[in-house]
Amino acid sequence: MHVNLFDRFILTIYSFALIVLSCIAIAATSGLVPSEFFQPYVDQMLAGTNITYLIVAIIFLIVSLRFFFSSFRSNKPKVDRGIRQRSELGEVNITIQTIQTIAERAARRVKGVRDMKTTVKALESGNIITLRVSVDGETPLPELTQKLQADVKEQVEGIAGVVISEVAVVVTEVAQQENYAARKRVE
């Protein structure tokens, strides 16, 4: 079951409230706390004079129903997002992660590239690779970006057999020489 952040938050609050209510029920039924302590609250609930109890009960019901019905959702195994191709022998699905790895490997070979983040989008209009790179500042940017685009496109198409319609390059920063020299010594 895929649980989003909101559901996790609600589940945490719900679980905490159930823990508190369970502790109160244990204390009341085991005799640890005298029944006279709980009697005014029980009388208010049964009399219907306090709307707060009704609101809390409705909220608990709604949250319980949400979690109950979400447990029946289809749990089909997710197919990894990827680029599907049909060959004579059947279907081939190359995952986005595989394309990213091939693209990053090709980009790291280009002189002047320091750090990078790669994203791949498989769209109807074509497959797009976006490289967000940090450069050394010594290699001319037009030369570096053209080589990046050509090498990444060639490698991905050659290895994965996937047509890439666009390789976008975003230069995010110029790495400082001191950091680069220190990193080279560590490596």
N, C-alpha and C positions, 0 to 999 in steps of 0.2 A: 504494500500500500504506500503510495507516494503521499507524504504529508508535507504541506507547505508551511512556511514560517508562521502564518496566522494560526493555522491549526495546532502547531506545536505550542504556541503561546497559550491558546485557549485550553489545550490539554494539560499544560502545566498548572494553570490556575484551577482548572476543574479537579485535577488530582490533589492539589493542596487542600481545596475545600472539602473533598471527600475524606482526606486524612483527618482534618479537624473534626468533621462530623462523626467519623468513626471513633475518634478519641472521646468525644462527648458521649456517644452511645455506650461505649465501654464503661466510662466513668459512671454513667447513670444506672446501667443495668447491673454493674458489679457491686454497687453500694459504696464506692469510693467517695462519691459526693452524695449528700442527702437529697432525697427526692423533693424536699421543700424548696431546694434551690432552683429546680427546673419547673416547678409547678406554675409559677406566674407566666412563663413563656409558653407552656403547653396550653394554658387557659386562653391566652391571647390568640394563639393559632386556631384553636377550636372555636373561639367566639367570632373570629373573622373581623376583629376590630383593627388589626394592624395589617395594612396593605403591603408592608415590606416583606412579610413572610410569603405572601402570594406572588409577588414579583420574583423573589429568589427562587421559589418553586418552579415558576414558569421558565426562568432562565436555565435552571438545571434540566428541565424537561427538554427544552430546545437543544441544548448542548448534547444531552444524552442521545436524542434522536439523530442529530447530525453525525455523531460518531458511530451510532448503530447502523445507519444506512450507508455510511461511507465504507463500512466493513464489507458490504456486498458489492461494491464496485468491481468491475472486471479487472482482474489482475493478469491481463495478457502479458506475456513476456515482451518487453520492449525491444524492438529491433534498433540496433545502434543507428543513430543518424549517420547518414552517409550518402554517397553518390552511387546510384544504381545504374548498372549497364546490363544490357542483354547481349549475350553472345550466342553462337550456334549451339553451344552445349548447355546453356542455361543462364541464370541470372547471377551477376556479380555485384556485391555491395562493398564498396571501399569506404571505410569510416572516415569521418572528418578528421579524427585524431591521426589517422595514417597519413592523410594528405598534409596535415600540419607538420608532422614529423619529417616528411620528405622535403617540404618547403624550407623548414628551419635548417635541415642538414645542408641543403644547397646554399642557403643564404649565409651560413656561418663560414663557408669557403671563400666568400667574397672579401677581398682585402679592404679593411676600413670599417667593417661592421663589428660592433662591440656587443651590445645586448639587443634582444628583440622579443617581440610578442607577435604571434601569428594568429590570424583568424581566417576561417574558410567559410564561405557562404555558397550553398548550392541553390541557385535560383533558376527559375524558368528561363530567364534571359541568358544564363551562363554561370559558370563557376568562377567565383571571385576570391582571390587570396589577398589579404591585407597584411602587410608587414609594418609593424611599428618598431623602428630601429633607433638605436643609439650608435653614433659613428665616432671615429677617432679624431676627426677634424683635420686630418692631413690629406685625405683623398678628396679630390674635387667631387662635390655632390652630384652634379649632372652625370658624370662618368660612373660613380658608384651606384646611383639609383637605376641607371639604364642596365648596368651589369646585373644588379639584383633582379630586376624584372625579367631579363632574358634568361638568366641561369635558373631561377626558380620555375619559370614557365617550362623551360626545356626539361628540367629534371622531373617535375611532377608529371608532365605529359609522357615523358619517356618511360618512367618507372611504373606509374599507376595506370597509364593509358587513359587518363581523364583529360578532356579538353578544358583548358583554362582560358576564359575569355578576357580576364583582366587580372593584373598583378598591381595592386596599389601599394605605394611605399609612402609611409609617413615618417619623416625624420623627427624624432622626439627630443633629442639632445645631442650635444657634442661632448663626448667623455673627456674629462680633464686628464692631462698627461700623467700627473702624479698617481691618480687612481689606477690608470691603465698600467703604469710601470709596477705599482705595488701588486696588482692583480696578476700580472705576468709572472712575478717572482713567486707568488703563492702557488700558481698553477704549475 
